[in-house]
Amino acid sequence: MKTREYICSSHTISGVMPGNPVASRHGFVERVEACAAAGYTGMCLHFRDYAEQRARGFGDGELRAILDAHGMKHVSVEFLTDWFMDGEAGLISRRNEETAFRAATAFGAKVVNVGPDLGERGISLATMQQKFRELCGRAAEHDVTIALELVAWGNVRDVETAVAIIGDAPNAGLVIDSWHIFRAGVALADLRRIGADKILCVQVNDADRMPIGQPSTETMNRRLCGQGGFDLAGFAATLEAMGVSVPFSVEVISPDLAALSLNEAAGTSFDTARDCFS
């Protein structure tokens, strides 16, 4: 049996919570070294992180060389929002998009993860489909594939909607996150409606079996794999039966994990994921 590989998501190793003024409290080189030492063979890096490293004086080639030197062969970029908006929000998103594409080129990443409308702004399915096609068209100019995340709240919280938005664009697919699948109440059997080649990123984490409070708040208090009540064995078995072969990206957003030392966060997140899915 092929040994499963793991990617470290940006939030797992950042040492800060989402919304912090900086993408990470740890240095770039130190994070890559810690991930490699823990056993990770890839990283999902935020486009903000790329911009911060450039501002600190790192060149594109230097960043790529650091990743390559430490065996980070599975690299992706996240997390673009508001790509479906017009007006000022749309202009900001397009600037972020350009940074994300530059980051992908620098890191050697082929996938950029994007989110749905999480603000309950009433964006129609037709608008999402049109704007997504346009985004994929721009991404193709950079040899990048766009992965849309199914999220437990917002306007893409079921498989039918997610598949309808990505359509038949050749450089389009989905991000499947265990937290969002279970909290959205998506039946594991529904995942079989997605072509295996359209699942571009699988994110894994855990939580209590029953929801606590609002999803947008609870998602900031995830658990390490195997330390909650999710049917992660069933989740992994379903994806394996479908023929999904991408590495699992460990994405644990948690103030407890963020407070750990860099090596503790990397080692603990990797070890618990490996033990859970072995």
N, C-alpha and C positions, 0 to 999 in steps of 0.2 A: 504494500500500500504506500502511495506517495505521502511523504511527510508534509503535514500542513504547515504553511508559512504564515507569519503574522506581521501586520503593519501596525505601527504605533500612530494613533490619531493625534492631531495637534493638541487637543484639550487634555489628553491623557498625560502628556509630558510637559505641559506648559508651566505648571506651578502657579497658575492664576485661573480665575473663573472667567467665563465668557462675559464680555463687556468691559473687561479691565482696560485701562489706557494703553497697556503694552500687550503684545501677543504672547510673550513669555518672560518670566523672571530669570530664566536660565539662558546662558549663552548658546549660540547655534552649534558650535563645535562640541561643546559639552553634552548637549542633547543627543547629537548624532552618536557620539562615543557611548553614552549611556544606553541608547537603544541597541547598538551593536553588541555591547557587553551582555545585555539581558537576553539576547537571542532574536531580536527583531531583524527582519530582512527588508524592511521598507518603512516609509513614513508618509503620512498625509500632512502637508504643511499649509498653513494659512497664507493667503496672498498678503495679508498685513505683515506677516512674519518676513516674507520676502522683501517688502518695502523697507522694513526696519533694518534688515541686514544690509541692504544697499546703502541706507543712510549712514550705517556704521562703517562703511568703506569696503565691504565685501564686493568683489566683482562676480559676475555671473559664472565665469569659468571656475573661480575659486569655490563657490558654493557647490557647484556640480562635482568638483574634484573631491571635496570633503565627503559628500554622500557616496561617491564611487569607492573611495578609499576604505570606507567602513561597511561595504557590502549592502548598501541601501538600493537594491535593484528594483523595488516596487515603490514608486513615488507618485503621489497625486497631489492636487491642490484643492483647497476649499476656501471659503464657502460663500458663494455669490448669491446675493438676495436682490429683490426688486428689479430683476431683469425684464419683468413684464410690465413695468410702470412707465408712464410718460411724465412730462414735467420735470421738476427739480429732482424728485426721487429717481427718475429714469436717467437723468444726466449723471448723478452720483454713481449709480449702478454701472453705467458705461465706463466711467473712469476706473472703477474697481475692476471691471471686466478686463480692461486693457492691462492693468497691473497683474491680474490673474493669468492672463495669457503670456505675459512676459515671464512671470514666475514659472509657468509650465515649461517654457522654452529653456529657461536657465536650469531648472532641476531635472530636465529630461522627462517630465511628466506628460502622459498622454490623456489624462482624465482630469476634468475640473468638476467638482461637485457643486450643485446649486440647489436652492430651496424653493418651496412653493410660497404662496401668499400666506404669511403667518399672522397678518394683521386684520383679518376679517374685513377686507376692503371691497368685497363683492366682485372680484375679478372673474369674468365669465370664462367658461371652458374654451369658447371660441378664441377669446383674446389670449389665453394661456397657450393654446395650440399655435396661433400665429406668431406670437412673440418667441416661443420656443424654437420654432423653425428658423426664425431670423437669427436667434442666438447661435444655433447650430451652424448656420451658414457662415457667420463671422468666425466661429471656432474652427471651421474647416480650413480657413485661410492660415491657421497656425498649427494645423495637423493635430487638433485637440478634439476629444470626444466629451460631450456634456452628459453628466449623470445627475438626474433629477431625484431628489430624496422624497420618499413617501414619509409624511410626518403625521403624528397622532392628532394634531389640530391644524387648522388652516384649510386650504382648499384642495389638498391632495393627500387624502387620508385612506384611500382604498386602491386596490389594484386596478380596477376598471378605469378610474380617472387617470392614474399614473400612466397606464398603457395608452390611453387615448391621447394624452398630451405628447408623449415622445413619438407617437406615430411610426412612420417608416423611415425616419431620418437615419441615414447610414452611420452617423457619428453621434448617436443618442442612446442612452440607456438609463438605468435606475440605480439608486442607492437603497439598499435594503438594510435597515437598522433594527436589530432585535427589540430594542426598547420601543420603537415606534410601532413595529408590527404587533407586539403584544398589547401595548396600551391603546392602539387604535382598534383592537379587537379583530384584526385580520386573521382569518383562519389560515393555518399553514397550507391547507389544500389549495387555497386561492393563489398562493405563490406559483403553483404549477401552471398558471395561465400566462406566466411571463417566460419568454424564451430565455434559455440559460445564457445565451450570448448577450442578452440585454441586461443582465445583472452585472454591473461593472464594479460595484463596491458592496461588500458585506461588512457591516459594523456590528460588533458584539459587545454586550454588557449585560447587566442583570438588575433586578429590582424586586421589591415585594410583590407577591402574587397579586394582591389587590391594590388598586390605585389609592393614592393618598393625596387629596387636594387636586388642584388644577394641573393638567399635564405640563403646561409651560413652566410651572414652578417645580413640579416633581422631577422633571427631566434634569434639573441641576443637582440632583441628589441620587445619582445612579450608584449601583453597587458593582463590585468586581465580579467577573464571570464565575458562576458557581456559588455565589454568596447571597442569592436571592431566590425567588420562586418561579422564574421563567422556565419554560420547557425548552432549554437550550439544546438538549440532546435531540428533541424532535425537530427543532429549527434546523440544526446542522444536518440531520438525516434527510430532511426534505430537500434541502439545497443539494446535497450530494446525489440524491436520487434523480434530481433534475439535470445533473451534469454540470452544475456550477463549480468552477475550479479556481476562482480568484482567491487570493489570501484573505484571511479574516483580519479586519481592521479593528483593533481594540479601542473603543471610544468610551471611556469612563469619565463623565463629567461629575466631579464630586469635590466639595471643599476639603474633605478628609484626605483625598488623594493629592490635591493641589498643595496641601500643607507639608507633604512628605519631602524628604530630600530627593534630589534628581535620581540618584541611583535606586533609591527605595521605590519611587514611583514607577520607574522603568521595569525593575526586576519583579515587583509584586504584580503589576498589571500583566506582564508576560507569563509569569509562572502560573497564575490563576487561570488565565485563558488556556494555556497548554494543558493544564491538568483537567480543566473542564471538558475540553474537546478531544482529549486523547482516548 
